Amino acid sequence: MDSEIAFDYSPLLKIYKSGRIERLMGETAVPPSLNPENGVISKDVVYSPEDNLSARVYLPEKAADTDEKLPLLVYFHGGGFIIETAFSPTYHNFLTAAVSASDCIAVSVDYRRAPEHPLPISFDDSWTSLKWVFAHIAGSGPESWLNKHADFSKVFLAGDSAGANIAHHMAMRAAKEKLSPELSDSGIFGIILVHPYFWSKTPVDDKETTDAAVRPNNKDGVDDPWLNVVQSDSVDISGLGCGKVLVLVAEKDALVRQGWGYKAKLEKHGWKGKVELVESEGEEHVFHLTRPDCENALEAMKKFAGFIKGEM
């Protein structure tokens, strides 16, 4: 029974009739390191003991022995809500490079994944992680690096693919629910959406490809409001809880038109902030993670870091 496959979603995962889930990629983990990698040190912390959920914190090594305050980046990994973790080589290497380039402190969040934990559990976990992060706003939280180095006037949320979707929803929720009694607003300065995973049954425009998106086991498929952010008339994003947004898209990504549509929706529906979109020509979905040293990936990282440094 345990060897009989009920659903085969290769190359991502297989679901067996016994209920066992076999993930075929994104399961390798690498440890954090207090020996500088690209000038960055890292360690793991538990943000939700009840659900045994952790995050990885990254800090420029040069700041460790100072009282320097740095912009704070909270990052949500991608993987279609079903694969990858905050501790995989892919995301460890990306966050190390991003922190080095941006001169910031970062928290890379791990969350529970579908299909064992269907949506919206990943969003609930991500919100719990943000509440934990903002418990450090007065300098008296459980994590010393955040107490000492995080500048809570410059908090950025970011993610790629499904993680970009999460970053959007966290900024929406932060505008409605206070992350800390210390705050007079959302507490989120800006968000970076890298190849965001938004989708719907109805194409954004005649340039959009046919449905090629991964679907976690949510009841409404791609028209679930968690996913159909751009096309749904019932989803109002004008209250997005930040002042600026950077959207990075890739020309050959099936999701590229959704990224463009997201920018257009922000501009047309009363949101008061500033949004910039940058498209990487000739590139596929999350190419920057698989080929981080290519010219377009380096240019995308330059944009990512510049946004955090205040160059937008």
C-alpha positions in Angstrom: 0.0 0.0 0.0 2.8 2.4 0.9 4.3 1.9 -2.6 1.1 2.6 -4.5 1.0 6.2 -5.9 -2.3 8.0 -5.7 -1.1 11.3 -7.4 2.1 11.8 -9.3 3.1 15.5 -9.5 6.7 14.8 -10.7 9.1 16.5 -10.6 7.7 18.1 -7.5 6.2 15.4 -5.4 4.3 12.1 -5.2 1.3 11.3 -2.9 0.9 7.7 -2.0 -2.3 5.9 -1.2 -1.1 5.5 2.4 -1.0 9.2 2.7 2.7 9.5 2.6 4.2 12.5 0.8 7.4 12.2 -1.1 8.9 15.5 -2.1 11.3 15.1 -5.0 13.1 18.4 -4.7 13.9 21.2 -2.3 14.3 18.9 0.8 18.1 19.2 1.3 19.0 21.4 4.2 22.3 23.2 5.0 23.2 24.4 8.5 23.6 28.1 9.5 27.1 29.3 10.0 28.8 31.7 12.5 31.8 31.6 10.1 31.2 34.4 7.6 30.0 33.4 4.2 30.2 36.3 1.7 30.7 38.4 4.8 27.4 37.2 6.4 26.8 35.0 9.5 23.6 33.1 10.3 21.8 31.2 12.9 18.4 29.4 13.4 15.7 30.5 15.8 12.3 29.0 16.8 9.5 31.5 16.3 6.6 29.1 17.1 7.4 26.4 19.7 3.8 25.2 19.6 4.2 24.1 15.9 8.0 23.6 16.0 8.5 26.3 13.3 11.9 28.0 12.8 13.5 30.8 10.8 17.0 31.6 9.8 18.5 35.0 10.8 21.3 36.6 8.7 23.6 39.4 9.8 26.5 41.1 8.1 29.5 40.0 10.1 31.0 43.5 10.2 27.9 44.6 12.2 28.1 41.9 14.8 30.3 43.8 17.3 28.7 47.2 16.7 25.4 48.8 17.7 24.6 49.6 14.1 20.9 49.5 13.1 20.2 47.9 9.7 17.1 47.6 7.5 15.2 44.5 8.3 14.2 42.1 5.6 11.6 39.3 6.3 11.8 36.7 3.5 9.3 34.0 2.5 10.6 31.2 0.3 8.9 30.0 -2.8 8.0 26.5 -4.0 4.3 26.7 -4.9 3.4 26.3 -1.2 4.4 22.6 -1.5 8.2 22.3 -1.8 11.4 24.0 -0.6 12.3 25.3 2.9 14.1 28.3 4.4 17.0 26.0 5.1 17.7 24.6 1.6 21.0 25.4 -0.2 19.0 27.5 -2.7 17.6 29.9 -0.1 20.5 29.9 2.2 22.8 31.0 -0.7 20.2 33.6 -2.0 19.7 35.2 1.5 23.4 35.3 2.1 24.0 37.1 -1.2 21.0 39.4 -0.6 22.1 40.4 2.9 25.6 41.0 1.7 24.4 43.2 -1.2 21.7 45.0 0.8 23.6 45.5 4.0 20.6 44.5 6.0 19.6 42.0 8.7 17.2 39.3 7.4 14.8 36.7 8.8 14.1 33.8 6.4 10.8 32.2 7.4 10.0 28.5 7.3 6.3 27.6 7.2 4.1 24.5 6.9 3.4 23.3 3.4 0.5 21.8 1.4 -0.8 19.2 0.8 -0.4 18.1 4.4 -1.2 21.6 5.6 -3.6 23.2 3.0 -4.0 26.9 2.5 -4.3 29.2 4.5 -1.9 27.5 7.0 1.2 28.8 5.3 -0.2 32.3 5.6 -1.1 31.8 9.3 2.4 30.6 10.0 3.9 33.6 8.2 1.8 35.9 10.2 2.9 34.2 13.4 6.5 34.7 12.3 5.9 38.5 11.7 4.3 38.8 15.1 7.4 37.2 16.5 9.7 39.5 14.6 7.8 42.6 15.8 8.1 41.4 19.4 11.6 42.8 19.1 10.5 46.3 18.2 11.3 47.7 21.7 14.6 45.8 21.9 13.4 43.2 24.4 12.5 40.2 22.2 14.0 36.7 22.5 16.6 37.1 19.6 19.6 39.3 20.4 20.5 40.1 16.8 17.1 41.6 16.1 17.1 43.5 19.4 20.5 45.0 18.7 20.5 45.5 14.9 17.0 45.7 13.4 15.8 49.1 12.4 12.0 48.8 12.7 11.4 52.0 10.7 12.8 50.1 7.6 11.1 46.8 7.5 10.8 45.1 4.1 8.8 41.9 3.2 10.0 39.9 0.2 9.6 36.5 -1.4 9.7 34.7 -4.7 6.8 32.9 -6.4 4.5 31.6 -3.6 6.7 33.5 -1.1 5.9 36.7 -3.1 2.2 35.9 -2.8 2.7 35.5 1.0 4.6 38.8 1.2 1.6 40.6 -0.5 -0.9 39.0 1.9 1.2 39.8 4.9 1.3 43.5 3.9 -2.4 43.5 3.4 -3.0 41.9 6.8 -0.6 44.3 8.5 -2.7 47.2 7.4 -5.7 45.7 9.2 -4.2 44.1 12.3 -1.5 45.7 14.4 1.7 43.7 14.4 2.7 45.5 17.6 1.2 48.0 20.1 4.2 50.1 19.4 3.1 50.8 15.9 0.9 53.7 14.5 0.8 52.1 11.1 1.4 48.8 9.4 5.0 48.7 10.3 6.0 47.6 6.7 8.1 50.1 4.7 8.1 48.2 1.4 7.7 44.8 -0.3 9.6 43.1 -3.0 7.7 40.5 -5.1 9.9 38.3 -7.2 8.1 36.4 -10.0 4.9 36.5 -7.9 2.6 33.5 -7.9 -0.8 35.0 -8.7 -3.2 33.2 -11.0 -6.8 32.9 -12.2 -8.8 30.9 -14.7 -9.3 34.1 -16.7 -6.1 35.4 -18.4 -4.9 38.9 -17.5 -4.7 39.8 -21.2 -4.1 38.1 -24.6 -0.4 37.8 -23.9 -0.9 35.4 -21.0 -0.1 31.7 -21.6 -2.5 28.9 -20.7 -2.8 27.7 -17.1 0.6 26.3 -16.1 0.5 27.1 -12.4 1.0 24.7 -9.6 -2.1 24.4 -7.4 -1.9 23.5 -3.7 -5.0 21.6 -2.5 -7.2 24.6 -1.9 -10.9 24.3 -2.5 -11.3 26.8 -5.3 -8.2 26.0 -7.3 -6.5 29.0 -8.9 -9.6 31.2 -8.4 -9.2 30.9 -4.6 -8.8 34.6 -3.3 -5.4 33.7 -1.9 -4.2 33.1 -5.5 -6.5 35.2 -7.7 -5.3 38.6 -6.4 -5.0 40.3 -9.8 -8.1 39.3 -11.8 -10.8 39.0 -9.0 -13.0 42.1 -8.8 -13.8 41.1 -5.2 -10.1 41.4 -4.1 -9.3 45.0 -3.2 -5.6 45.7 -2.8 -5.9 49.4 -2.5 -5.2 49.1 1.3 -1.8 47.4 0.8 0.1 48.3 4.0 3.3 49.7 2.7 4.6 52.8 0.8 6.5 51.2 -2.0 6.6 48.0 -4.0 9.2 46.5 -6.3 7.9 43.8 -8.7 10.5 41.7 -10.5 9.2 39.5 -13.4 10.8 37.3 -16.0 9.8 37.5 -19.7 9.4 33.8 -20.3 7.7 33.0 -17.0 4.1 31.8 -17.3 3.3 34.2 -14.4 4.8 37.3 -16.0 1.5 38.9 -17.0 0.2 38.5 -13.5 3.1 40.6 -12.3 2.3 43.3 -14.8 -1.4 43.0 -13.9 -0.6 43.5 -10.2 1.3 46.7 -10.9 -1.6 48.0 -13.0 -4.1 47.1 -10.3 -2.2 49.0 -7.7 -2.0 52.0 -9.9 -5.6 52.0 -10.9 -7.4 51.2 -7.7 -6.5 53.9 -5.2 -3.3 52.6 -3.6 -1.3 55.6 -2.5 2.3 54.3 -2.8 4.9 53.9 -5.5 5.3 50.7 -7.5 8.2 49.9 -9.9 8.3 46.8 -12.2 11.5 45.4 -13.7 11.4 42.6 -16.3 14.3 40.3 -17.0 14.4 39.6 -20.8 14.6 36.1 -22.0 14.4 34.5 -18.6 12.3 31.8 -17.0 10.6 31.5 -13.6 13.0 32.0 -10.6 16.0 31.8 -13.0 18.0 33.9 -10.4 17.9 31.0 -8.0 19.2 28.4 -10.4 21.7 30.7 -12.2 22.6 33.3 -9.5 25.8 34.4 -11.3 24.3 35.1 -14.7 24.2 38.7 -15.9 20.4 39.1 -15.5 20.4 37.5 -12.0 23.2 39.9 -10.9 21.1 42.8 -12.3 18.0 41.6 -10.5 20.0 41.4 -7.2 21.2 44.9 -7.8 17.6 46.1 -8.1 16.6 44.0 -5.0 19.4 45.5 -2.9 18.9 49.0 -4.2 15.3 48.9 -3.1 16.3 48.1 0.4 19.0 50.7 0.4 16.5 53.4 -0.6 17.6 53.8 -4.2 14.0 53.7 -5.5 
